[in-house]
Amino acid sequence: MDLQGQWTALLPAARAALLDVVDSGRFILGPQVAAFEQEAAAALGVAHAVGVANGTEALVLALRAVGVVPGDEVICPAFTFYATAEAIAAVGATPVFADIRVGDYCLDPAAVEAAVTSRTRAVVPVHLFGHPADISALRAVCDRHGLALVEDAAQAFGAAGVALRGDVSTYSFFPTKNLATFGDGGLIVTSREDVAETSRTLRFHGSRDKQTFTQVGYNSRLDELHAAVLRVFLPAVAGWNTARTAAAERYRALGLGEVVGLPPDGGVYHLYVVRTSSRAAVADACRAAGVATGVYYATPLHRQPVFARLPPRDLPVTDAAADQCLALPMFPTISEAQQVAVVAAVTGVLAPA
Ligand SMILES: Cc1ncc(COP(=O)(O)O)c(C=O)c1O
């Protein structure tokens, strides 16, 4: 990743916006947060947006806002960042891991349906690596069983079809995300007035007026400094996502698909994750060529020590993905020469299939 590269042209505006906040003396829930919430809701095509401290707490608050309570079960993938299931456990519910689809690494609607019990309250698909999960099919499962649909869109800001059909969706603005700030930030978006209202209350200690406290909530607010930066970056995200898509097309045109499995088409390529049974050899060859790689996610959540107390789940597609996936360089300003070097390193160790 090259964070600074994509930001270069906007850094003067971002610095000025930060100084404006300092000079304004308004730091918590002021005009920047209110404006960013409106602008983000408009960009995403949803009615309400609620800025919060990070993507993990966005999930915690969203789960509570749709009525998840201790003792409930919530179905989610095991092939995701830990925060997805951590948030479910944090509200006292039990994560129930369902398998993913081979093609897009997102929840398999049939596996979700098979995991529903009388205690299931919600389903949390993750739009993994920026690829939209099959929300139409997941919505149908939720409607059949009366479940809430909570979309973890942390990795998919700007992806088409995301955050429109769930009861609520959540984003992270961690510095590496497609829309990011200079630190931590998060967002809850929803078209449900009741969910937006509960989220606003929960982020502020369970209060709407600082005088009367109706719930045990959180101190989980997006602050004015981050909102000001996000307002500078928000108009650029669509262009950055287009550049990521063009880079993905270039990897294909350079012949990468002849030696490794390519990511699915579509989405916003938060990460560019290929598939190979020779992952260690490819990673070594890349390192030798000065090309960074990353493994997302080596140990799926059903195998993490923290969840050893849960009943064992058989998730063969998840396990295979965890063994074979490797992220190659992907960022909006990646150059053709950089991509040629990546493809040369990968094809150099792997004979064409
Ligand atoms: C899928 C997913 N969910 C949730 C999170 C949590 O977001 P944050 O780091 O802002 O708490 C992340 C990213 O870190 C993520 O990738």
The ligand as an ORCA input file, in Angstrom:
! r2SCAN-3c Opt
* xyz 0 1
  C     -14.168     -6.533      8.018
  C     -13.814     -5.574      9.113
  N     -14.696     -5.355     10.104
  C     -14.427     -4.487     11.091
  C     -13.244     -3.794     11.140
  C     -12.982     -2.910     12.309
  O     -12.736     -1.588     11.982
  P     -11.844     -0.659     12.956
  O     -10.422     -1.077     12.793
  O     -12.095      0.721     12.455
  O     -12.335     -0.840     14.345
  C     -12.304     -3.976     10.108
  C     -11.038     -3.235     10.008
  O     -10.216     -3.036     10.744
  C     -12.591     -4.902      9.085
  O     -11.713     -5.137      8.104
*
